Amino acid sequence: MAQLQSLDPQTPMLTQFEQETGPIVLANTFFVPKERTEAFLSLFQRQAEFMKAQPGFVSLQMHKGTAGSRLLMNVAVWESTQALAGALSSTEFQRIAAEAPDDIVSYPHVFEQVDL
């Protein structure tokens, strides 16, 4: 299973789910060894298909770092933290996520829009 790391050590992922808010954006940056990129994207496609069918899902995009970067970033919009938490905790999602190799590192974080 991929290693989960926090972008902000003061607010780990579980703490972020305690605040009931929405809509939210999940930005998840992945460090993926170059030789695993294709396999990871294939696995992520399966995760994305599952997530798209979940209540509260709005949209999803995957982005790839430039200039040979080994980073990929998923940006997903959800109606609420509760909807995202429910999808992530489902048995089916956990089964698919467990297939990710241990040398992939995931940095997920939940964001709210700021009106400027």
Secondary structure, 3 states (H helix, E strand, C coil): CCEECCCCCCCCHHHHHHCCCCCEEEEEEEECCHHHHHHHHHHHHHHHHHHHCCCCEEEEEEEECCCCCCEEEEEEEECCHHHHHHHHHCHHHHHHHCCCCCCCEEEEEEECCCCC
